[in-house]
Amino acid sequence: MKDMVEGYTTPDGRQIGGVLMELKNITLRFGGVVAIKDISFDIREGEIRAIIGPNGAGKSSMLNVISGFYVPTEGEVWFHGQKRPAMRPYQVARLGIARTFQNIALFDGMSVLDNIMTGRLTLMKSGLLTQAMWWGKAAAEEDEHREKVEKIIDFLEIQNIRKTPVGRLPYGLKKRVELARALAAEPKILLLDEPMAGMNVEEKEDMCRFILDVNDEFGTTTVLIEHDMGVVMDLSDRVVVMDYGRKIGDGPPDEVRNNQDVIDAYLGVAHE
């Protein structure tokens, strides 16, 4: 069922589409260090795809390959059935790939609203000069973008902090604002690098709910790196497991949970 060309059906009845992105034999080297070694997997439309593994396994490097920050030494990235050439990250963003970061990357002196508005930059058509003058089509376009940002603010339940400078917010809310900025780009693929890191139990529950709501409401394909195995097993449709730059597991959560290579390398629970 999982290998069907046109997609598959999840245990809870959700319909997952065909292959949206395919990573083919990806190898990434930094001098003599091999961060990723000959890894292949696909990402299907509408699914929540997790990448897990111990520290140093190459997970963030793989996310950087997907987002265009790194160009693989060997291998190919295919998107919408076409081989993707080497691109700068902003060009990849224009294709519809947005991300959050392991270490929060927001503008502390700007308000929540203005931070989220920066996520719309790749969608704006007005030139820098007309935007600065803020008249005519530029003003109308900004009003349209602000309206869409306000809907995201309502969706993520952060209306009461929309005008607050981000630097004043607690950690959990900053993470939510970063998610909002990524959603503002209307991504086809949303990349989340450890979205639960540093959160307390309540904040994790909220973030899990929002990730599921994003998938359900917008049908957004999501790829996430996460160390909390409870979160991974509850959220993911399929899981890729990396260890020392190699792929050692790939499949539904239950299949990965029972993979002996994964148990030995990561989960740390030996079979009797």
Secondary structure, DSSP 8 states (H G I E B T S, - for coil): -TT-TT-EE-TTS-EE-SEEEEEEEEEEEETTEEEEEEEEEEEETT-EEEEE-STTSSHHHHHHHHHTSS--SEEEEEETTEE-----HHHHHHTTEEE--SS----TTSBHHHHHHGGGGGG--S-HHHHHHT-THHHHHHHHHHHHHHHHHHHTT-GGGTTSBGGGS-HHHHHHHHHHHHHHT--SEEEEESTTTT--HHHHHHHHHHHHHHHHHH--EEEEE-S-HHHHHHH-SEEEEEETTEEEEEE-HHHHHT-HHHIIIII-----
